[in-house]
Amino acid sequence: MHFEPLLTEELLAVVPAAHARASKPRVRVNALSAEWFILLNEAHCLTDTALALCARRNASPVVTARTISRRC
């Protein structure tokens, strides 16, 4: 069986302009593991994606808040 991706989307990290990593074009997930995270509500389709990415990179986000959005 052959698989071919139909599309690829970026998952972005948003940091304050004064943050040490704000000027970098790319940031590794494990470099953000000590940072505070604001995650989308658990019902959002990207929440599991973001947490799975962190797990694959051995990063444990410090979740300080979640959005209140209920749907994708």
OpenMM code with the backbone's topology and positions (N, CA, C; nanometers):
from openmm import Vec3, app, unit

residues = "MET HIS PHE GLU PRO LEU LEU THR GLU GLU LEU LEU ALA VAL VAL PRO ALA ALA HIS ALA ARG ALA SER LYS PRO ARG VAL ARG VAL ASN ALA LEU SER ALA GLU TRP PHE ILE LEU LEU ASN GLU ALA HIS CYS LEU THR ASP THR ALA LEU ALA LEU CYS ALA ARG ARG ASN ALA SER PRO VAL VAL THR ALA ARG THR ILE SER ARG ARG CYS".split()
positions = [
    Vec3(0.0848, -0.1165, 0.0000),
    Vec3(0.0000, 0.0000, 0.0000),
    Vec3(0.0896, 0.1231, 0.0000),
    Vec3(0.0540, 0.2217, -0.0779),
    Vec3(0.1309, 0.3463, -0.0879),
    Vec3(0.0509, 0.4610, -0.0276),
    Vec3(0.1161, 0.5392, 0.0571),
    Vec3(0.0524, 0.6560, 0.1175),
    Vec3(0.1211, 0.7812, 0.0677),
    Vec3(0.0434, 0.8819, 0.0379),
    Vec3(0.0984, 1.0103, -0.0028),
    Vec3(0.0235, 1.1200, 0.0705),
    Vec3(0.0971, 1.2090, 0.1396),
    Vec3(0.0289, 1.3156, 0.2139),
    Vec3(-0.0478, 1.4083, 0.1188),
    Vec3(-0.1656, 1.4472, 0.1602),
    Vec3(-0.2462, 1.5386, 0.0792),
    Vec3(-0.2095, 1.6837, 0.1079),
    Vec3(-0.1736, 1.7109, 0.2320),
    Vec3(-0.1328, 1.8455, 0.2692),
    Vec3(-0.0538, 1.8403, 0.3988),
    Vec3(0.0188, 1.9461, 0.4246),
    Vec3(0.0955, 1.9603, 0.5475),
    Vec3(0.0644, 2.0968, 0.6055),
    Vec3(0.0383, 2.1009, 0.7343),
    Vec3(0.0116, 2.2280, 0.8003),
    Vec3(0.1123, 2.2499, 0.9112),
    Vec3(0.1465, 2.3749, 0.9349),
    Vec3(0.2368, 2.4083, 1.0434),
    Vec3(0.1586, 2.4195, 1.1733),
    Vec3(0.2232, 2.3837, 1.2810),
    Vec3(0.1696, 2.4063, 1.4142),
    Vec3(0.2586, 2.5140, 1.4744),
    Vec3(0.2021, 2.6281, 1.5064),
    Vec3(0.2811, 2.7441, 1.5460),
    Vec3(0.2837, 2.7650, 1.6961),
    Vec3(0.3962, 2.8161, 1.7426),
    Vec3(0.4090, 2.8598, 1.8812),
    Vec3(0.4076, 3.0123, 1.8786),
    Vec3(0.3320, 3.0707, 1.9668),
    Vec3(0.3245, 3.2163, 1.9756),
    Vec3(0.3904, 3.2583, 2.1058),
    Vec3(0.4893, 3.3457, 2.0950),
    Vec3(0.5611, 3.3947, 2.2126),
    Vec3(0.5626, 3.5476, 2.2085),
    Vec3(0.5790, 3.6130, 2.3241),
    Vec3(0.5879, 3.7594, 2.3247),
    Vec3(0.7070, 3.8088, 2.2421),
    Vec3(0.6988, 3.9287, 2.1895),
    Vec3(0.8050, 3.9845, 2.1051),
    Vec3(0.9399, 3.9886, 2.1764),
    Vec3(0.9396, 4.0071, 2.3079),
    Vec3(1.0646, 4.0156, 2.3834),
    Vec3(1.1200, 3.8780, 2.4232),
    Vec3(1.0502, 3.7713, 2.3896),
    Vec3(1.0933, 3.6362, 2.4262),
    Vec3(1.2227, 3.6008, 2.3533),
    Vec3(1.3088, 3.5246, 2.4176),
    Vec3(1.4383, 3.4869, 2.3598),
    Vec3(1.4244, 3.4119, 2.2274),
    Vec3(1.3153, 3.3422, 2.2082),
    Vec3(1.2982, 3.2644, 2.0851),
    Vec3(1.2115, 3.3344, 1.9808),
    Vec3(1.1679, 3.4555, 2.0087),
    Vec3(1.0783, 3.5265, 1.9165),
    Vec3(1.1442, 3.5567, 1.7818),
    Vec3(1.2724, 3.5763, 1.7793),
    Vec3(1.3401, 3.6115, 1.6545),
    Vec3(1.3837, 3.4893, 1.5744),
    Vec3(1.3645, 3.3719, 1.6268),
    Vec3(1.4067, 3.2501, 1.5581),
    Vec3(1.2995, 3.2043, 1.4598),
    Vec3(1.3397, 3.1619, 1.3406),
    Vec3(1.2400, 3.1170, 1.2418),
    Vec3(1.1761, 2.9829, 1.2777),
    Vec3(1.2479, 2.8999, 1.3531),
    Vec3(1.1966, 2.7697, 1.3966),
    Vec3(1.2393, 2.7453, 1.5400),
    Vec3(1.1538, 2.6762, 1.6128),
    Vec3(1.1830, 2.6429, 1.7522),
    Vec3(1.1493, 2.4963, 1.7732),
    Vec3(1.2381, 2.4228, 1.8345),
    Vec3(1.2115, 2.2824, 1.8654),
    Vec3(1.1138, 2.2737, 1.9824),
    Vec3(1.0247, 2.1769, 1.9760),
    Vec3(0.9234, 2.1606, 2.0799),
    Vec3(0.9879, 2.1400, 2.2166),
    Vec3(1.0914, 2.0571, 2.2224),
    Vec3(1.1525, 2.0317, 2.3531),
    Vec3(1.2204, 2.1562, 2.4106),
    Vec3(1.2505, 2.2560, 2.3288),
    Vec3(1.3061, 2.3820, 2.3783),
    Vec3(1.1998, 2.4639, 2.4508),
    Vec3(1.0740, 2.4319, 2.4271),
    Vec3(0.9637, 2.5040, 2.4906),
    Vec3(0.9055, 2.4300, 2.6110),
    Vec3(0.9634, 2.3170, 2.6467),
    Vec3(0.9018, 2.2340, 2.7507),
    Vec3(0.8963, 2.3014, 2.8875),
    Vec3(0.9830, 2.3965, 2.9152),
    Vec3(0.9779, 2.4667, 3.0434),
    Vec3(0.8915, 2.5925, 3.0365),
    Vec3(0.8395, 2.6222, 2.9187),
    Vec3(0.7574, 2.7425, 2.8990),
    Vec3(0.6118, 2.7157, 2.9365),
    Vec3(0.5417, 2.8219, 2.9661),
    Vec3(0.3987, 2.8103, 2.9944),
    Vec3(0.3229, 2.7971, 2.8636),
    Vec3(0.2259, 2.7080, 2.8609),
    Vec3(0.1442, 2.6847, 2.7416),
    Vec3(0.0002, 2.7263, 2.7691),
    Vec3(-0.0620, 2.7830, 2.6686),
    Vec3(-0.2072, 2.8022, 2.6673),
    Vec3(-0.2558, 2.7093, 2.5570),
    Vec3(-0.3302, 2.6073, 2.5952),
    Vec3(-0.3793, 2.5098, 2.4978),
    Vec3(-0.5234, 2.5395, 2.4599),
    Vec3(-0.5594, 2.4906, 2.3435),
    Vec3(-0.6991, 2.4974, 2.3034),
    Vec3(-0.7805, 2.4043, 2.3921),
    Vec3(-0.9081, 2.4307, 2.4013),
    Vec3(-0.9988, 2.3474, 2.4797),
    Vec3(-0.9845, 2.2016, 2.4384),
    Vec3(-1.0033, 2.1097, 2.5303),
    Vec3(-0.9868, 1.9663, 2.5028),
    Vec3(-1.0740, 1.9170, 2.3878),
    Vec3(-1.1846, 1.9838, 2.3619),
    Vec3(-1.2730, 1.9415, 2.2529),
    Vec3(-1.2206, 1.9848, 2.1163),
    Vec3(-1.1220, 2.0732, 2.1116),
    Vec3(-1.0694, 2.1221, 1.9844),
    Vec3(-0.9846, 2.0151, 1.9173),
    Vec3(-0.9930, 2.0063, 1.7873),
    Vec3(-0.9236, 1.9005, 1.7132),
    Vec3(-0.7713, 1.9122, 1.7176),
    Vec3(-0.7147, 2.0288, 1.7442),
    Vec3(-0.5688, 2.0431, 1.7470),
    Vec3(-0.5064, 2.0168, 1.8834),
    Vec3(-0.5862, 2.0081, 1.9872),
    Vec3(-0.5312, 1.9852, 2.1204),
    Vec3(-0.4570, 1.8530, 2.1277),
    Vec3(-0.5191, 1.7459, 2.0808),
    Vec3(-0.4537, 1.6149, 2.0819),
    Vec3(-0.3293, 1.6146, 1.9941),
    Vec3(-0.3349, 1.6865, 1.8821),
    Vec3(-0.2198, 1.6947, 1.7926),
    Vec3(-0.1019, 1.7616, 1.8616),
    Vec3(-0.1279, 1.8722, 1.9288),
    Vec3(-0.0213, 1.9449, 1.9991),
    Vec3(0.0369, 1.8612, 2.1125),
    Vec3(-0.0483, 1.7957, 2.1897),
    Vec3(0.0007, 1.7137, 2.3008),
    Vec3(0.0765, 1.5906, 2.2511),
    Vec3(0.0323, 1.5310, 2.1397),
    Vec3(0.1029, 1.4161, 2.0826),
    Vec3(0.2409, 1.4573, 2.0316),
    Vec3(0.2492, 1.5749, 1.9711),
    Vec3(0.3782, 1.6251, 1.9253),
    Vec3(0.4727, 1.6445, 2.0430),
    Vec3(0.4230, 1.7024, 2.1507),
    Vec3(0.5053, 1.7196, 2.2711),
    Vec3(0.5527, 1.5844, 2.3237),
    Vec3(0.4646, 1.4880, 2.3282),
    Vec3(0.4996, 1.3549, 2.3793),
    Vec3(0.6071, 1.2889, 2.2924),
    Vec3(0.5945, 1.3009, 2.1605),
    Vec3(0.6951, 1.2426, 2.0704),
    Vec3(0.8315, 1.3070, 2.0878),
    Vec3(0.8347, 1.4320, 2.1328),
    Vec3(0.9607, 1.5047, 2.1521),
    Vec3(1.0055, 1.5044, 2.2988),
    Vec3(0.9403, 1.4209, 2.3804),
    Vec3(0.9711, 1.4126, 2.5239),
    Vec3(0.9623, 1.5478, 2.5930),
    Vec3(0.8642, 1.6253, 2.5543),
    Vec3(0.8405, 1.7559, 2.6152),
    Vec3(0.7099, 1.7496, 2.6942),
    Vec3(0.7123, 1.8059, 2.8113),
    Vec3(0.5920, 1.8117, 2.8951),
    Vec3(0.5517, 1.9572, 2.9120),
    Vec3(0.4517, 2.0017, 2.8363),
    Vec3(0.4130, 2.1416, 2.8457),
    Vec3(0.3577, 2.1773, 2.9835),
    Vec3(0.3891, 2.2970, 3.0275),
    Vec3(0.3342, 2.3496, 3.1528),
    Vec3(0.2066, 2.4236, 3.1133),
    Vec3(0.0947, 2.3535, 3.1184),
    Vec3(-0.0324, 2.4119, 3.0745),
    Vec3(-0.0853, 2.5023, 3.1852),
    Vec3(-0.0943, 2.6316, 3.1545),
    Vec3(-0.1409, 2.7280, 3.2535),
    Vec3(-0.2828, 2.7743, 3.2271),
    Vec3(-0.3321, 2.7510, 3.1041),
    Vec3(-0.4685, 2.7922, 3.0706),
    Vec3(-0.5152, 2.7146, 2.9486),
    Vec3(-0.6463, 2.7111, 2.9306),
    Vec3(-0.7076, 2.6518, 2.8126),
    Vec3(-0.8109, 2.7483, 2.7595),
    Vec3(-0.8319, 2.7444, 2.6290),
    Vec3(-0.9340, 2.8298, 2.5703),
    Vec3(-1.0722, 2.7760, 2.6071),
    Vec3(-1.1739, 2.8545, 2.5817),
    Vec3(-1.3094, 2.8098, 2.6130),
    Vec3(-1.3877, 2.7710, 2.4887),
    Vec3(-1.3197, 2.7714, 2.3726),
    Vec3(-1.3825, 2.7311, 2.2479),
    Vec3(-1.4338, 2.5879, 2.2595),
    Vec3(-1.5480, 2.5605, 2.2030),
    Vec3(-1.6068, 2.4280, 2.2150),
    Vec3(-1.5964, 2.3450, 2.0874),
    Vec3(-1.5687, 2.4050, 1.9730),
    Vec3(-1.5648, 2.3309, 1.8468),
    Vec3(-1.4477, 2.3759, 1.7612),
    Vec3(-1.4148, 2.2899, 1.6617),
    Vec3(-1.3112, 2.3233, 1.5628),
    Vec3(-1.3649, 2.4267, 1.4665),
] * unit.nanometer
topology = app.Topology()
chain = topology.addChain("A")
for resn in residues:
    res = topology.addResidue(resn, chain)
    for name in ("N", "CA", "C"):
        topology.addAtom(name, app.Element.getBySymbol(name[0]), res)
